[in-house]
């Protein structure tokens, strides 16, 4: 049982280590553009959430439940 497990682990490590060689280079203008697009998407989500919260706060203030 143990030798089979060791062989499986070796195969998995070899397979995973080969995938690391195929990783793209994480530098350059394309990578920076992707990061900027991701950050702008996150900022847009934050702004939308802030707008919804502000609208909910205004609605609660109109109710005057103080």
N, C-alpha and C positions, 0 to 999 in steps of 0.2 A: 504494500500500500504506500509506504513512504517513498520508495524510489519513483513511483508514478507521479506522486505529488511534486517531487523534486524536478522531474522532467517537465511537467506542466509549467512549473514556475520558471524554469530556464527558458522554455519556449516563449512564455509571456513576456519575460524581460527582454529577450531578443527582439520580439515583435515590437514592443513599445520603444525600445531604443532605436530601432530603425526608423520609426515615425518621427523621432526628433530630428533626424537629418533632413527630412523633407519640409521642415517648418520654414515659412518665408522669413525674409529679413524684416525685422521690426523697426525699420528706420526709413526716413525719407519723407517726401512731400505727400505721397499717397497715404501713408500711415497718419500723418498729421491731419490731413483732410478728414480721414475717418474719425479720428478723435474729436475734431471740431464739430463734425456732424452729430456725433453721439452726445456731446455736451450741449449743443444747441437744442437737441430733442429733449434732453432732460430739463433744460431751462424752460422750454415751452410747456412741458408737463407741470412744472412748478408754478408757472404763471397761471395756467388754467386752474390749478387747485386753489391758488390764492384768490382768483376771481370768484370761484364757487363759494369759498369760505366767506369772502366779503359780502357776497349776495345773501348768504344765509344769515350773517350777522345783521345786515340791514333789515331783513325780514323779521328777525327776532326783535330788533329795536322798535320796529313799527308796531309790534304787538303790545309793547309797553307792559311787560310782565314784571316790572321791578318791584 
